Amino acid sequence: MHTMLMEERRQKIMEQLALTGSVQVSALAEQLGVTSETIRKDLAHLESQGLVIRGHGGAILKQNAIELSFGLREQENVEDKALIAQKAIELIPESSSVIVCTGSTTLELARLIALRSGLKVFTDSLPVASALISSHNQVFLFGGELRPQSFSLCGGWTVSQIRLIQADLCFMGTDGFSNISGPSTPSFSDAFVDSEILKQSEKSYILADHTKFSKRSLYKICDWQSVTGLITDRKANPEAVTQLQNLTQVICA
């Protein structure tokens, strides 16, 4: 029982790090009802697992250490994602065919698409499909192996279906693109599916809030020159936006 409580506590510490990027020993001790020494031991264990970097009085999440669950990602920067989705839906013509990829920002877009009608919408995302299930659009869910971390579908079956269509445009998310030449994701299988979707779309847009300018993940999806544009919010670093505009169109919501 003691071990179970310890694992639950460490999981809560990782969830806090996933949301905020850093934690303080004193605050965690108070929040979790244990001593500061216990929290220090927890952080030492997490550091030994390659998940955190300890510092004076606390710790920070190690870059690319974990892939956030879909539920946690959905809680981040909600207002910014809504603005990005509003800008994205303006780019969708009547009666067009659209691929909406997996992601928390693309889910916001799907919720707006649900208010439209007459579109053909394809997706590899269970949450996106669920958001559209009662809409007056034709909705197609690519089949394949279920990937629990992102609530998406992947694998050969998924790709074989993607290759059967030619969509007018697609929208996809990213976990970040700091110091790399394109959007990235923590999952090779998601990167592979996304790269195939790009090939089958006339126009393609990456949806990413301002925090993605300072993050990156393990697998690059594509080069910036391979997409039509990036849609972000106005909190994005102006210098970083200017640099990116040399590679692709940047639309600020």
Disulfide bonds with the S-S distance in Angstrom:
none
